[in-house]
């Protein structure tokens, strides 16, 4: 029988009948115990598993400014064009990737938002030219 007691109470006087002895499956209990330990270990571990599918952004910035057109030398003619390479390491293709570029003041960018269609895994990266310039003469 089963007897439950709480501190400060008297044990029950009635006996609970279980209806018969059931054979215990120790292998199933041990397997469930191992599975639960694995779940607990994964939930409390400090190591984080990085996803295998990743979008990679790589910038190629030249060491010199763009050539000035029209012979101007004012702050408005200071520009640099960088290349942004966007690739995907997964085996599938991402339908749409939106990249937002927000440079700090006083810089501006030619395309603040770039939308790329069909960024595929393990293929040639998409190349996006981005021209940065000054929005005012003060730094």
Secondary structure as UniProt FT lines:
FT   TURN            7..8
FT   HELIX           26..44
FT   STRAND          55..60
FT   TURN            70..71
FT   HELIX           75..77
FT   STRAND          79..88
FT   STRAND          93..100
FT   TURN            105..106
FT   STRAND          107..109
FT   STRAND          113..121
FT   STRAND          126..134
//
